[in-house]
């Protein structure tokens, strides 16, 4: 195992010593953390140069095809991070599940286990009382357990994806604390997604109570910006977030972008994200006029990509090249020790653009 990663784990451990406030359970917490890092270090040494590569699944329907299965098998992916449903706020019904995953085929081979991922809107957290937050945790886990059991999915953990804010922090951290306890009782892992601003400024934003964090290395640009070229990945912004940072108090995994979309703007405002189309579809659409590189203007009202476009709407094509994924990974490897990278997301159209050998080689930046 590289000295860089060993040193990273050691620094994380030291950081945890100073992170926890003095309490009667202080020594017990430190002992548990120390044991965790010893196990993690031993495991990593035993499996030298082994960083797991797994996948998010963010479609509305689960039905892996042969190409997706083969690709995952080639990368030796074992864990599927499966979006089960979202949670949004309704004025009368309060927090409600939406976008429930439809499972057409629960056979997920070659994956061996799933982590249930739940996206929760920030307004849901903001507009809920502490008692409602605790109740929400119970409802979320009950729905996950039922869905996993009914479809015979091997559940390994639960992950919450929420871009919490300063105003919602207290409620969100209560949700995490409650979910972590439930997961611990069920012998499941509990993780949360971490945005880059939450990573860099954790002293101000706080750190949620979780077993680990997933650092999201995409969607950091200003998607509404008039001059934005690519809101999915801006390497110059990555540099700003990674420079002069303290070691994050949670063990981290990283999520890498393997996706593309067309951003639809109407009168200067983003109204749609078209993720089911390709750049070729844009170029071949007779009702679109290319006005500059990666930008198009609608010439006639029509349906496209599942939505209705109006004359004068503008579309901006965004994607992530393999070269930029490699540059991104190299930058992160020099700063953050990891044991896993997760690609967003598994889709037969997208993965054809990235030879699996190239993604496989990304782990070498850590060694």
Secondary structure as UniProt FT lines:
FT   HELIX           3..19
FT   TURN            24..25
FT   HELIX           26..46
FT   TURN            47..49
FT   STRAND          52..57
FT   STRAND          61..62
FT   HELIX           66..74
FT   TURN            75..76
FT   STRAND          79..90
FT   TURN            91..93
FT   STRAND          94..98
FT   STRAND          102..103
FT   TURN            109..110
FT   STRAND          113..120
FT   HELIX           122..126
FT   HELIX           130..150
FT   TURN            151..152
FT   STRAND          155..161
FT   TURN            166..168
FT   HELIX           169..185
FT   TURN            186..187
FT   STRAND          189..194
FT   HELIX           196..200
FT   HELIX           202..205
FT   STRAND          212..216
FT   TURN            223..224
FT   TURN            226..227
FT   HELIX           235..242
FT   TURN            243..244
FT   STRAND          252..257
FT   STRAND          261..266
FT   TURN            267..268
FT   STRAND          269..274
FT   HELIX           279..284
FT   TURN            286..287
FT   STRAND          288..292
FT   TURN            293..294
FT   STRAND          295..298
FT   STRAND          302..304
FT   TURN            305..306
FT   STRAND          307..309
FT   TURN            311..312
FT   STRAND          314..318
FT   HELIX           322..333
FT   TURN            334..335
FT   STRAND          340..344
FT   HELIX           348..351
FT   TURN            352..353
FT   HELIX           356..360
FT   HELIX           361..366
//
